[in-house]
Amino acid sequence: MDQQNIFHSLLKIGQKSMGKKTYIYSLAHPITEEIRYVGKTNNLIQRLQVHLRDKAKTHKNNWIKSLLLNKMIPLIDVIDKLPHAKARGFRTNDAKQESNT
């Protein structure tokens, strides 16, 4: 995926990020669509940008780095939208457990 396509993808995500909501989202492989990560954010576009730049040595970051080396980025998908007040106590582990049931 070239830089222009990445930019357009981020713009589409940014349109979903508007409003006072917390988003529960997944990152998935762009070809297999296997979900590799579940997180929460108030701003999808900013969060994806942080994921793409993160240099920490973690399994998730190594996976994203391998995608970037192959000119791909993870698919980001909104699993749920919650009002900020409801999302305060929500942990991403809750979403992982629900998806395994």
C-alpha positions in Angstrom: 0.0 0.0 0.0 1.6 3.3 -1.0 1.6 6.5 1.2 -1.3 8.0 -0.7 -3.5 5.0 0.0 -2.5 5.0 3.6 -3.4 8.7 3.9 -6.9 8.0 2.4 -7.4 5.1 4.7 -6.5 7.3 7.7 -8.9 10.0 6.5 -11.8 7.5 6.4 -10.9 6.3 9.9 -10.8 9.9 11.1 -14.3 10.5 9.9 -15.4 7.6 12.2 -13.5 9.2 15.1 -15.7 12.3 15.5 -17.9 12.7 18.5 -17.5 12.2 22.3 -17.3 8.4 22.2 -14.7 5.8 23.2 -14.1 3.3 20.5 -13.3 -0.4 21.1 -11.3 -1.4 18.0 -9.4 -4.3 16.6 -6.3 -4.5 14.4 -6.3 -7.3 11.9 -4.0 -8.7 9.2 -4.9 -6.9 5.9 -4.9 -10.2 4.0 -6.1 -12.9 6.4 -8.3 -10.5 8.4 -7.1 -12.3 11.6 -7.6 -10.1 14.6 -4.3 -9.6 16.3 -5.0 -6.8 18.8 -8.0 -5.2 20.6 -7.8 -1.7 22.1 -9.8 1.4 23.1 -9.3 5.0 22.1 -11.1 8.3 21.8 -9.5 9.0 18.4 -9.1 6.2 15.9 -6.9 8.0 13.4 -4.5 9.3 16.1 -4.3 5.8 17.7 -3.5 4.1 14.5 -0.8 6.6 13.8 0.7 5.9 17.2 0.6 2.1 16.5 2.4 2.7 13.2 5.2 4.7 14.9 5.6 2.8 18.1 9.2 1.5 18.5 8.7 -0.6 21.7 9.8 -4.2 21.5 6.4 -6.0 21.8 4.8 -8.8 19.9 2.2 -6.4 18.5 4.7 -3.9 17.4 6.9 -6.6 15.7 3.8 -7.7 13.8 3.0 -4.2 12.7 6.7 -3.6 11.7 6.6 -6.8 9.5 3.4 -5.5 7.8 5.0 -2.1 7.2 8.1 -3.8 5.7 5.7 -5.5 3.3 4.0 -2.2 2.4 0.8 -3.0 4.3 -0.9 -1.6 7.4 -3.3 -3.4 9.8 -7.0 -3.2 9.2 -8.7 -1.2 12.0 -12.3 -1.9 12.7 -14.7 -0.5 15.3 -16.1 -3.2 17.5 -18.2 -1.0 19.7 -18.8 2.7 20.6 -19.3 3.7 24.2 -20.0 7.0 25.8 -16.8 8.2 27.6 -18.4 7.7 31.1 -19.2 4.0 30.3 -15.8 3.3 28.8 -13.8 4.4 31.9 -14.1 1.0 33.5 -13.8 -1.0 30.3 -10.6 -2.9 29.8 -9.6 -4.4 26.4 -9.3 -7.8 28.1 -13.1 -7.6 28.5 -13.5 -7.4 24.7 -11.0 -10.2 24.2 -12.9 -12.5 26.6 -16.3 -11.6 25.0 -14.9 -12.5 21.5 -13.8 -15.9 22.7 -17.2 -16.9 24.0 
